[in-house]
Amino acid sequence: MPIDTIALEKAIKRAIPVTHLEIEDQSSGCGESYAIVLVSDAFEKKTTLQRHRMVNELLKDQIAQMHAFSQKTYTPKQYEDLQTRMS
């Protein structure tokens, strides 16, 4: 059964404090491929690998129903710096 954007958003927000979240359904609406950008204080002092493992564990039931899942994880400061560089 495909995952919808709302269910994915609820699962993430229920598990960790979210400063910013972007969810992109990359499967033309069928819910089998998602890319997320997730900003959270929970990522402070964690490596990228630790962050991704954390998200994968939190969303293991949802990810198991997908064909593809990609993530970019940032602390609020990292995301702010990224936004500044991009403008």
C-alpha positions in Angstrom: 0.0 0.0 0.0 1.5 3.3 -1.0 2.4 6.0 1.6 0.9 9.4 1.2 2.6 12.7 2.0 0.3 13.5 4.9 1.0 10.1 6.6 4.7 10.6 6.1 4.6 14.1 7.5 2.6 13.0 10.6 5.1 10.1 11.3 8.1 12.5 11.1 6.5 15.2 13.3 5.3 12.7 15.8 8.8 11.3 16.3 11.1 14.4 16.4 10.9 18.2 16.7 10.8 19.7 13.3 12.0 23.1 12.4 11.4 22.7 8.6 10.2 19.9 6.5 9.8 19.5 2.7 8.4 16.3 1.3 8.5 15.6 -2.4 6.6 12.7 -4.0 8.9 11.8 -6.8 6.7 9.1 -8.1 4.1 11.2 -9.9 1.6 10.7 -7.1 1.7 6.9 -6.6 3.5 7.2 -3.3 6.4 4.9 -4.0 9.3 7.4 -4.1 10.0 10.3 -1.7 12.7 12.8 -1.1 12.7 14.8 2.1 14.5 17.8 3.5 14.3 17.7 7.3 15.6 20.3 9.7 15.6 19.5 13.4 17.4 20.3 16.7 17.5 16.6 17.2 20.4 16.5 14.7 22.7 18.6 16.8 26.1 16.8 17.4 25.2 13.9 15.1 27.0 13.0 11.9 25.1 12.7 8.6 25.2 8.9 8.9 23.7 9.0 12.4 21.0 11.4 11.3 20.0 9.2 8.3 20.0 6.1 10.5 17.8 7.9 13.0 15.3 8.9 10.3 15.4 5.4 8.7 14.6 3.9 12.1 11.8 6.3 12.7 10.3 5.7 9.3 11.1 2.0 8.9 7.5 0.9 8.4 6.8 3.6 5.8 10.1 3.1 4.0 9.4 -0.6 3.7 6.4 0.3 1.6 8.4 2.6 -0.8 10.5 1.9 -3.8 12.9 4.8 -3.1 13.5 7.2 -0.2 16.2 10.0 -0.1 16.8 12.5 2.7 18.8 15.6 3.4 19.1 16.3 7.1 20.2 19.6 8.7 20.4 21.3 12.0 18.6 24.7 12.0 22.0 26.5 11.8 23.2 24.4 8.9 19.9 25.0 7.1 20.1 28.8 7.7 23.6 28.9 6.4 22.6 26.9 3.3 19.7 29.3 2.6 22.1 32.2 3.0 24.6 30.7 0.5 21.8 30.0 -2.0 20.4 33.6 -2.0 
